[in-house]
Amino acid sequence: MSLKVGKDKAGAIGAGFGIMTIVGGLAFSELASAYLQSTYGPLLNLLGVRLGADAAQLNWISAAYLLSSVVCVPVLAKLGDLYGHKRMVIITLAIVITGTVTAAFATTFPLFLSAMLVQGAVSALLPLEMAIVRERAGDQASKGIGLLIGFLGGGAVVGILLTGFLGTFLDLTLVMLVPAALLVLSLLIIILTVPETEIRSEGRIDWKGASLLGIGLALVLYAIGNGKTLGWLSPAVLGMIVVGLALLFLFVRVEKTMRHPLIDIKLVTRGGVGFYLILMLLFGIQQLGSGPVNSLYVASRPSKVGYGFGLDSMGVSLTLVPYALMLMIGAVVGHALVRRMGQMPTLIWANVLVIAKYAMLIVFSNNLAIFTAAQFVGGLGVGIFMAVLPAIILSLAPKDASGIAGAMYNTTRTLAGALGGTVFAAIMSAMIMPIKVPSLDAFLVIWAVCGGLSVVIMAFLPFSRHLGRVQTTLSDETLQDPDLGLVSQD
């Protein structure tokens, strides 16, 4: 790869802008995008009535969004590396606004599903904005990325609570137009306040690679998401998995031969990025996969199933919102903890908090107060971890590949969520009571698995000096924070 703007110039540009000037507009964009992504969950029943869709069809809403994001994220991120990350943020926001407005006025299920496919582009915002922060924020890039993650968590809190509240009093169309209004405001703020990046990657979009990656991942994720419904050993599921994996294998082979690949495979295999993506995969399984499990537990009626708290939808939100709130706080303080303790101790303590959360859930599963307190503890740990890890991944990537490195991080999270949800659904299906609902043991096993994944991550972290070393950054490039105690450039 080559750069059109040298490192010295880029650093001078970054020094000319304050961290809040740069991150402020981008952070509001993350809040708006998280609000959007939190909108449809509380409205599913109302959407089913409006669109004439049954429960099986409604499952396609999240599936369509997931499949779209898998394809959109690497392509839009690569376009950002080629033509400017601010430019692609603006284009992405325009695309997402179009999808959001279309969804708000859709009265047929096919049209609404098409809008979800368009909205999948929203997942590309975070990697594009992390690339802007990395170049423009200088030695405060890690703090800036933490702020982005924090506002992402904050948007989820606001979205869950406000959508549930507004859905009770306002017309469904008006409720779904609220995130569109926030996205339009975000677009204007970014146009007026956020500077463009100057570092460019040369080449062009590898559409062949994008097709192989998108179709391959889509087949695998769709098979994982529908394995329980179609049957894990059914020809359809097995066929999609085999074909999808074959396409992904072919993608790797093709990328190694391309002069300007969509994803530089060396970035993963030699630069240390792959090591941290594995950690993200493990962490994401418990972080994203366990959310629906916890919601189901607190909504279960103890008089009928022997566990849970029998809360209504608003009660469920109030119980689980502390998790998102503390995730936001953890993301904000993560950078300060790194400065004080170093990256490795910060990541270790973040996982200690996550382990404590699941231990509390297992031991005090019948105590609502402690269940809620566990969300505070776990949310703080997740927020800290999610603030620190993407900053490490971006620091390991060449500056002209910041967008695609962020895209790999986001795609890994998506894959982790699909894997976690599938595995946990299989556990709940296997451990059922005579009344055809999951037993308490199913929840306890899932929480134990989640805590165990954090134990595995803690066991892997000491190997980071050997497996997570910087090898693909520019020859004269040094880390912004060389004394953080984890990543080194031996």
C-alpha positions, -999 to +999 in steps of 0.1 A: +000+000+000+011+036-005+000+069+009-008+101-009-001+122+022+029+117+044+028+110+081+042+144+091+015+162+072-012+140+087+001+146+122+001+183+116-035+182+104-046+162+134-029+186+158-049+215+145-083+202+158-095+197+193-106+163+203-142+174+211-145+193+179-138+162+159-154+136+180-185+156+190-202+154+156-192+118+151-203+108+186-238+123+179-239+102+148-232+071+168-259+080+193-284+085+164-274+052+147-277+033+180-311+048+185-321+036+151-309+001+158-328+000+191-361+012+175-376-019+160-373-043+189-400-027+211-422-022+180-422-057+166-458-065+176-471-032+161-451-038+130-466-073+126-501-058+127-493-030+102-475-052+078-496-083+082-465-103+091-464-133+114-436-141+139-416-161+113-417-132+088-407-107+115-375-127+121-365-116+087-362-080+098-330-086+119-318-112+093-321-087+065-302-060+084-275-085+094-269-098+059-269-063+045-243-051+070-220-080+063-218-068+026-220-030+032-194-026+059-162-038+041-172-021+008-180+013+024-150+011+047-127+004+017-143+033-002-135+055+028-098+044+026-098+052-011-118+084-014-121+099+021-138+087+053-159+119+059-172+117+024-183+081+029-198+089+063-220+115+046-230+091+018-237+064+043-259+086+064-278+097+033-284+060+024-295+051+059-319+081+061-335+070+029-340+035+043-353+048+076-379+071+060-390+043+037-394+019+066-415+045+085-441+048+057-440+012+045-473-006+047-463-039+030-438-064+044-416-066+012-412-028+011-403-027+048-378-056+043-362-037+014-358-007+037-340-029+063-316-040+036-308-003+029-304+005+066-278-022+070-253+004+057-255+020+092-230-005+105-203+011+083-205+043+103-184+032+132-153+019+113-154+050+091-156+073+120-129+054+139-106+060+109-113+098+111-106+098+148-074+079+144-059+104+119-074+136+132-072+131+170-035+124+172-024+111+206-060+113+218-073+088+193-078+061+219-099+085+240-119+096+210-127+060+200-138+053+235-162+083+233-177+069+201-184+036+218-198+054+248-223+074+227-232+041+209-242+027+242-260+058+252-280+058+220-291+023+228-303+033+262-323+063+248-336+043+219-350+014+240-367+037+266-379+064+244-392+041+216-411+021+242-426+052+257-435+069+224-449+037+210-476+038+237-489+073+227-479+082+191-487+069+157-462+042+146-450+062+116-441+092+138-422+069+162-401+055+134-394+090+120-377+100+152-344+083+144-346+097+108-347+132+123-317+124+145-298+111+115-306+142+095-293+164+123-262+143+126-256+146+088-257+184+091-234+185+121-208+163+104-209+183+072-202+215+092-178+204+119-159+173+110-127+176+089-119+152+061-091+127+064-061+132+041-044+098+040-055+077+010-050+042-001-044+037-038-061+013-061-098+005-066-126-015-051-121-053-054-157-061-064-148-097-070-135-101-035-165-081-021-189-105-038-172-136-026-170-122+010-205-109+011-222-140-004-200-164+016-207-146+050-243-142+041-248-179+035-230-190+066-247-164+089-281-172+074-275-209+080-265-203+115-294-180+122-319-206+108-303-238+118-329-245+146-358-237+123-347-257+092-328-284+111-291-284+116-286-316+095-310-305+068-296-304+032-304-266+030-284-257+061-255-280+055-254-269+018-253-232+027-226-237+053-205-258+029-209-234-001-204-203+022-172-217+037-160-226+002-166-191-010-148-176+020-118-199+013-119-188-023-120-152-011-088-156+009-071-172-021-082-144-045-072-116-020-037-130-018-033-126-056-049-091-059-027-060-061-053-039-043-074-064-023-105-055-005-089-069+027-052-072+030-049-108+043-014-100+056-031-074+079-047-103+097-021-131+094+011-110+101+001-078+117-013-090+150-048-078+141-060-114+138-051-121+174-073-093+187-101-101+162-101-136+179-105-119+213-133-098+199-150-129+185-149-146+219-160-115+238-187-107+213-203-141+217-211-135+253-218-098+249-242-099+220-255-134+223-267-132+259-289-101+256-321-119+244-314-146+270-314-121+299-346-104+285-364-137+283-353-146+319-366-114+336-399-116+316-405-152+326-432-157+353-420-176+383-456-188+391-456-207+358-420-218+351-403-215+385-379-187+377-377-151+364-395-120+377-426-117+355-418-082+343-437-065+315-419-048+285-412-016+304-400-035+334-377-055+313-363-023+298-357-007+332-339-038+344-316-041+315-310-004+307-283-002+335-262-025+314-263-001+284-258+029+307-227+015+323-214+004+289-215+040+279-196+051+311-171+023+307-163+033+272-157+069+283-134+060+313-116+032+294-090+055+279-082+070+314-077+036+328-053+027+300-033+058+308-032+048+345-027+010+343-018+001+307-037-018+281-032-053+294-043-047+331-073-026+318-085-055+295-080-080+323-100-060+349-127-054+323-131-092+320-130-096+358-161-074+359-178-094+332-170-127+351-184-111+383-216-102+365-223-138+354-213-152+388-239-129+404-265-140+379-258-177+386-257-174+424-285-149+429-308-158+399-339-153+421-330-118+434-342-089+412-320-063+430-288-083+425-298-092+390-301-055+382-268-048+401-251-074+379-261-054+348-243-024+362-211-044+369-211-062+336-220-031+315-190-013+330-166-042+321-180-045+285-178-007+280-141-006+290-132-036+269-151-023+238-134+011+242-098-003+244-098-032+219-108-014+187-082+013+194-056-015+196-068-030+163-066+004+145-031+011+160-019-022+145-032-014+110-014+008+084-029+043+084-042+039+048-061+007+060-078+022+090-113+019+075-110-017+065-094-026+098-124-011+116-147-030+092-131-063+101-137-054+138-173-047+131-179-078+110-163-099+137-188-085+162-216-093+138-204-129+134-199-132+171-235-122+178-248-147+153-227-175+167-236-166+203-273-164+196-273-197+178-254-216+204-275-202+232-307-210+214-295-246+209-288-249+246-322-236+255-339-259+230-320-289+244-328-281+281-365-278+282-391-286+308-423-307+301-442-275+295-419-268+265-400-239+279-363-236+288-354-249+323-336-228+348-305-250+342-304-237+306-300-201+318-274-211+343-254-230+317-255-201+293-243-177+320-215-201+329-204-203+292-204-164+290-183-161+321-160-189+309-153-170+276-140-141+296-118-165+315-104-178+282-098-142+270-078-134+302-057-166+296-049-154+261-040-118+269-005-125+283+004-139+248-004-106+232+033-095+232+041-124+209+009-128+189-003-092+187+029-074+177+029-047+151+044-059+119+025-043+090+025-007+100+046+018+081+083+013+086+088+047+102+056+047+121+054+044+159+024+040+182+008+071+197+010+055+231+041+033+232+041+030+270+006+014+274+020-020+285+005-042+259+014-035+223+051-030+214+071-025+183+101-047+189 
